[in-house]
Amino acid sequence: MRYISTRGQAPALSFEEVVLTGMASDGGLYVPEEVPTLTRDDLAAMAGLSYAEIAFRVMKPFVNGEIDDETFRGIVEEAYATFSHDAVVPLNQLDANHFLLELFHGPTLAFKDVALQLLGRILDHFLKKRGERAVIMGATSGDTGSAAIEGCRHCDNLDIFILHPHNRVSEVQRRQMTTVLADNVFNVAIEGNFDDAQAMVKASFADQSFLNGTRLVAVNSINWARIMAQIVYYVASAVALGAPQREVSFCVPSANFGNVFAGYMAYRMGLPVERFVIATNANDILHRTLAANDFSKQELKATLAPSMDIVVSSNFERLLFEAYERDGAAVAELLERFQAEPTALADAPLSRLRERFASHSVDDATILEVIREAHHRTQEILDPHTATGYRAAERERGDAAVPMITLATAHPAKFAEAVVKAGFPGVPLPPHMDDLLEREERYSVLPAELSAVQQFVVENRR
Ligand SMILES: *Cc1c(COP(=O)(O)O)cnc(C)c1O
C-alpha cells in the first residue's frame, strides 16, 4: 500500500512517511493508492467484537505491515483505553430509527480525541524506531489544541507547542490545554488573535531552519492517520445496527470534511451506506457546493458551533479527487481556480457526489431551536455542533426504514454558551473532569512575533 497525492505530482509514500509528512509537496493531500476491501464476511465477523479489535482489523491494511501486528494492537488498545465509556463510542437511540453516535467520551470531550489518541502514539512509535525526535506546532481557537495535547502528553520523542490567542478562548477550553503539566507540553498564549497564531505556525512550517534539522510535524486533519482512525467508528456503528445485512445512513456535522471523508472511505471499502448527510452551520461552503454548485469562499461567520467555523474545507479535496476519477491535474486546476475566484464543479463529478451525499445548513437561531426541540422530544441536551446534525438528519434522511446515525461530535458541557442561550441552566462536566476549574495551569504569554515564538520553541524543546 502506497499513498499518492490528490494533485498527482508529489512522490508516492509509505504509511510511515505519510504519517510524518502532512501535506504533499505539490500542495495536495495524500490518499491510499488502492482502497482496501472489507468483505461481507469480514463485516459479519466483527459483530460483538471490542472497539479496539474492530479498529485493529479496519486499519491493518492501511498500516501495511509497517508496524508489526502485536505492537499495533497494543497501540490501538492503549489509545482507546483513555475513553471513559466501555463501548468507546456508544450508540444512543434518539427516536424512531434515529441514533446518536457519541464520539465525545475521550479525554477532551470531542470527537477529535478518537484520531489524536491514536496519531500521537503512532508518531512516537515511528520516531523511536528511527531514533529521532520531532516538534509539533499548532494554532488553536479551542478544540483541536487540547485533543492534540492529550494525544501527545505521553509521547517520549515528541514536544508539542500549541498557540492560542490570549484571553480569546473560553476558560474550559483554555484549561483543557493548560492544566496538562507534562514535560513535553508547551502552551503559548499569543498577544493577538487566532489568525496571528495560525500565521506564525504556517511561517514556521514554510521555513523550518530555526529548528536546525529537527522534524516539524503537523497533526491537523490533513494527516492521513487521522482519517484512518475515523473510518473505524463508521464500521463499528453500522455493524452494531446490523451491517452487512442492513444498510445505514450517516449525518455528519462538518467543517474541514475530515470526519465525513472517513465515512466515505468506509463506504468505498464495502460498508453498505445508503447516504451521507453533510450538516453545516452558517459557514456553508459544503452545502452551497452540493446543493447549488457554488464552490466559492465567503467571509467567515462566528457561530454558536465554533468548531465548524471555516471558510475552506481542506479535506474536501480528497473527495474531489474521487469525484474527478482520480485525475490529479483536473483537481489541481479546479483548486487553483477556486483560490482565485468563485467557481463550480464540472457536471459529471457533481452528479457522482449527489448520488451519495445530501446536505443541509443550519443557522444559529435554528441551532437554539433544535437544542430545545431535541430535549423536548428525547430528553437529551445536544451540543450545538450535534444540533446541526440532528436537524440535517431529519430534513434529508430519505428512506425512514434505513437507520440514521447522527454523529455527536462534542459533549454539551464543552459548549455551555449555546446550551444556556437555548434556555437550559447548563450541563455539568463529567465526573473525571469536575475539578478542571481548580487544577493548576501552566502557559507562557508571548507577543505576536514570529522570532519570539520560534526562540521559545528552540529553548524549550527537549
Ligand atoms: C472539528 C469538529 C467538527 C468538524 O469536523 P471536520 O472533520 O473538520 O469536518 C465538528 N464538531 C466538532 C465538535 C469539532 O470539534
The ligand as an ORCA input file, in Angstrom:
! r2SCAN-3c Opt
* xyz 0 1
  C     -13.635     19.538     14.369
  C     -15.070     19.478     14.734
  C     -16.085     19.339     13.759
  C     -15.782     19.315     12.274
  O     -15.121     18.149     11.848
  P     -14.402     18.093     10.405
  O     -13.681     16.791     10.409
  O     -13.480     19.277     10.360
  O     -15.455     18.161      9.372
  C     -17.401     19.216     14.192
  N     -17.722     19.275     15.516
  C     -16.777     19.409     16.472
  C     -17.204     19.470     17.904
  C     -15.428     19.507     16.128
  O     -14.507     19.647     17.098
*
